[in-house]
C-alpha cells in the first residue's frame, strides 16, 4: 500500500477527490488530508481533483507522498 497525503499551506485538506489509473474508485481525503491507495507494480497516473498529479512508475513513489489540492507534487 502506498499512502499519499494531500496538503495545502502545511495543513491537511479534507474532501479532495483522488483517483488512480486502473481503479474505478474515487477516493476522498479524510479530515487530516490523507488517503491511502493500494497500487500494483507498474505505471500509474494519480489525479487530484481532476488534475494529473503524478504519472510514472509506482516504484518511484516515496512511501509517503504529498500533493497540493491542485495536483502539485510537494517536497517531503
C-alpha positions as CSV (number, residue, x, y, z in Angstrom):
1,X,0.0,0.0,0.0
2,X,1.3,3.5,-0.9
3,X,-0.1,6.2,1.4
4,X,-0.4,9.6,-0.1
5,X,-1.0,12.8,1.9
6,X,-2.6,15.9,0.5
7,X,-1.6,19.3,1.9
8,X,-2.3,23.0,1.3
9,X,-0.3,25.6,3.3
10,X,1.0,23.0,5.7
11,X,-2.4,21.7,6.8
12,X,-4.2,18.7,5.6
13,X,-7.1,19.3,3.3
14,X,-10.2,17.2,3.6
15,X,-12.6,16.3,0.8
16,X,-10.1,16.2,-2.1
17,X,-11.0,13.8,-4.8
18,X,-8.2,11.4,-5.7
19,X,-8.2,8.7,-8.5
20,X,-5.6,6.3,-9.7
21,X,-5.4,4.7,-13.1
22,X,-6.6,1.1,-13.1
23,X,-9.2,1.7,-10.5
24,X,-12.9,2.8,-10.8
25,X,-12.9,4.0,-7.3
26,X,-12.7,7.7,-6.4
27,X,-11.1,8.3,-3.0
28,X,-11.7,11.3,-0.8
29,X,-9.2,12.7,1.6
30,X,-10.0,12.4,5.3
31,X,-10.2,15.2,7.9
32,X,-6.4,15.2,8.2
33,X,-5.9,15.4,4.4
34,X,-4.7,11.8,3.9
35,X,-5.8,9.0,1.7
36,X,-4.3,5.6,1.1
37,X,-4.1,4.0,-2.3
38,X,-3.3,0.3,-2.9
39,X,-1.2,0.4,-6.1
40,X,0.1,-2.5,-8.1
41,X,3.6,-2.5,-9.6
42,X,4.0,-0.9,-13.0
43,X,3.0,2.6,-14.1
44,X,0.2,4.7,-12.6
45,X,-1.4,8.0,-13.1
46,X,-2.7,9.7,-9.9
47,X,-5.1,12.6,-10.3
48,X,-6.2,15.1,-7.6
49,X,-9.5,17.0,-8.3
50,X,-9.2,16.0,-11.9
51,X,-5.6,17.4,-12.4
52,X,-2.8,14.9,-13.1
53,X,-0.6,14.9,-10.0
54,X,1.7,12.0,-10.9
55,X,2.4,9.8,-13.9
56,X,5.2,7.2,-13.7
57,X,6.4,4.0,-12.1
58,X,4.8,3.0,-8.8
59,X,8.3,2.0,-7.6
60,X,9.4,5.7,-8.0
61,X,6.8,6.9,-5.5
62,X,8.0,7.6,-1.9
63,X,6.4,5.6,0.9
64,X,4.5,8.8,1.7
65,X,3.8,11.3,-1.0
66,X,2.5,14.9,-0.6
67,X,0.4,16.7,-3.2
68,X,-1.3,20.1,-3.2
69,X,-5.0,20.3,-3.9
70,X,-4.2,21.5,-7.4
71,X,-2.2,18.3,-8.0
72,X,1.2,19.8,-7.5
73,X,3.7,17.3,-6.1
74,X,5.2,18.7,-2.9
75,X,8.6,18.0,-1.3
76,X,8.5,15.7,1.7
